[in-house]
């Protein structure tokens, strides 16, 4: 049988066994939209805020010790994920996240009431007067997003990117002796070492990490302390300082109080900055994954310069086919991250006067981007990049056949004559070396020196004898 819960608007029937109360139930009925709930890290962050607030309010003499202790215990269960089933509110809800903040307040209040031996719904522990003391949804929800996103970046994404960066650097060193055809505009270009290409990939990931780290500076600023509109009304002057000091100690992350609470609640430029850094990483990963699958195309009729690990059959109809599935996974994740970034950016446009009102959607998209990027980077690194091998013979063969080997020859015979050599070589399906020897444009010894593939991969000018 459902029980009856009350809020300021009246009574609501709440399912038996649910820790949530009237305001949450209203949100469940008002927003039956997507079936998508707040991410796990957001729920944990809300739990941490409520737990910390209870400790601080008790320390300030604003909360009875027994009530504080019960809230702390109930909030710990929220942090640990034991009460996730009691957070049913759809992510597409009130733009301030009030429904989810009240969901947390009600769940923790009823569970704390139960811990104290009271009857659920009796408000022995009150969701507003006790659990939400010194807070507003308008400063709690953005604080939760920052706590959750910072932890996700530091614990999941950045370690994954650092691991991939290390693997790419290792491959750059391993592949350094191998000279291959360079390509610009999807056309043949002068030779490049495979290791040089991979050093470029490693640098892209290094830069992606740097972008993310820079964006964390703003993310570390927390809105807690602004309450309703940034003024801090109904909050003890020491409350936010003590809470944020506790967050630093609890997480090990350098959280600080917002330099300006009106900015922290009326805008979320910090989230747009983080999302933009994730977009940069997504673009970099797309470049790397696409290059790898092109370089591994074949195995007989493509470029075939890389050998990509075979991890699963590639076709339900073509026996023996193997596809670059992890590269495909990477670019799909990247596309989703770029789409999420667009949504986060649009969310940032919806800050009107003292409050931004697209925060649940922004939280969901940002945290999803971090999660799926971290996940795909881990498997891409482990199951693809780490196992890449080079076909050195294929690389050498394609370098010798490249018409762009004519480039250093132009320093000896001039651009126009070199262009004629390239055209003839192409028309007769010969190499630059063969045509140059036939036309006696240089001696075999000169050509050996001028057309040395490795020398073309480093700075230098061919001198006429």
Residue, then its C-alpha position, 0 to 999 in steps of 0.5 A: x500500500x502506498x503511504x501519504x507524504x506531505x509537502x507545501x503543496x499538499x499530499x502525495x501517494x508515495x510507493x511503499x518502501x520508497x525513501x523519497x517523499x512528496x516532492x520527489x513523487x511530484x517530479x516522477x509524475x511531472x517528468x516521465x520523459x526519458x527514463x534516464x536518471x542522474x549519473x551515479x557520480x552525481x548521486x554520490x556527490x549529492x550524498x557527499x554534500x549532505x553528509x558534509x553539511x550535516x557535520x559542519x552544521x553540527x560543528x556550528x551548533x546548528x544541528x542536534x548531534x543525534x540528527x547530524x549523526x543519522x544524516x551522516x550515516x544515511x548520506x554515506x549509504x547514498x555515496x556508496x550507491x546503496x540507495x540508488x534505486x530511490x533516485x527515480x527523477x528523470x534527468x530532464x527536469x527542473x533546470x536548477x536540479x531542484x527535483x534531484x536536490x529534494x530527492x536527495x534531501x527526502x531520501x536522506x531524511x527518511x533513511x535518517x529517521x529510520x536509523x533513529x527509530x522513527x517512522x518513515x514520513x514522520x519528518x523526525x529528520x526534516x528534508x529542508x530544515x535539517x538535511x538542506x540546512x544552509x543550502x539551496x538547490x541553486x548552489x548545491x546542484x552546480x557544486x555536485x556537478x563540479x565535484x562529480x566531473x572533477x573526480x571523473x576526470x582525475x580518476x577515470x579519463x586523465x589516467x586513461x589518456x596518460x596510459x595511451x600517451x605512454x603507449x604511443x610514445x613507446x610505439x613512436x620509438x619502436x617504429x622510428x627505424x621504419x620509413x614509409x610514404x608520407x601523404x598529404x591531401x590523401x596523395x603521395x608525399x615525401x617519406x616520413x618515419x612511422x615513428x614520426x607519425x606516432x610521435x605526432x599522435x602522442x603529442x596530440x594526446x599530451x596536449x589533450x591532457x593539458x587542455x583538460x588540466x587547464x579547464x580543471x582550474x575553473x571547475x575546482x571553484x564551487x558554488x556552495x555558499x551562494x544559496x538562492x541567488x549568490x548572496x548566501x542568505x540563510x547560511x552561517x558565514x562559516x558554513x561554505x568555507x568549512x564544507x569546502x575544506x572538508x571536500x578537499x580533505x575527503x577527495x584530495x582535490x583542490x576545491x575552493x569556494x567560488x571567487x564570485x558566487x553570482x557567476x558560479x550560479x548564473x553561469x556555468x562557463x566552467x562546464x563549457x570549458x571542460x566540455x570543450x577540452x573533451x571535444x579537443x580530445x575527441x577530435x584528436x582521438x578521431x584523427x589517430x583512430x582514422x589514421x590507424x585504420x587507413x594505415x592498416x587497410x587491406x590486408x592485400x588491397x589497401x595500404x597495409x603498412x600497419x598490422x592491426x590486432x585481430x580481436x573478432x570476426x569482421x563479417x557475418x558473410x565473408x569468412x576470414x574478414x577482420x575489421x578495425x572495430x576498435x578504431x570504429x568504436x573510438x570515432x563513434x564515441x568521439x561523435x557522441x562527445x562532440x554532440x554532447x559538447x554542443x548540448x552543454x554549450x547550448x545549456x550554457x546559453x540558458x543562464x538568465x539573471x541569477x540562475x542557469x536552468x539547464x544544469x541537469x542536462x549539462x551534468x548528464x552530457x558532461x559526465x557521459x562524455x567523460x565516462x565514454x571517453x575514458x572507457x574507449x581510450x582504455x580499450x583502444x590502448x590495450x586492445x589496439x594500439x599496444x598490439x600494433x605492428x608495422x609491415x616494414x617490407x610493405x613500407x619500404x616497397x611503397x616508399x620506393x614506388x612513391x613519385x614524390x621521391x623526386x623532391x630531393x632530385x629537384x635540388x640537382x636537376x631543377x623543379x621543371x625537369x624533376x616534374x617531367x621525371x615524375x610524370x614519365x615515371x607515373x605514365x610508364x609505371x616506373x620508379x623515380x630512380x629507374x627513370x633518372x638512371x635511364x635519362x642519365x640525370x645522375x649517377x647511381x652513386x648520386x641517386x643512392x645518396x639523393x634518394x636515400x629514404x631516411x635522409x628525406x625524413x630529416x631537415x637538409x638540403x641536397x648539394x650539387x657536386 
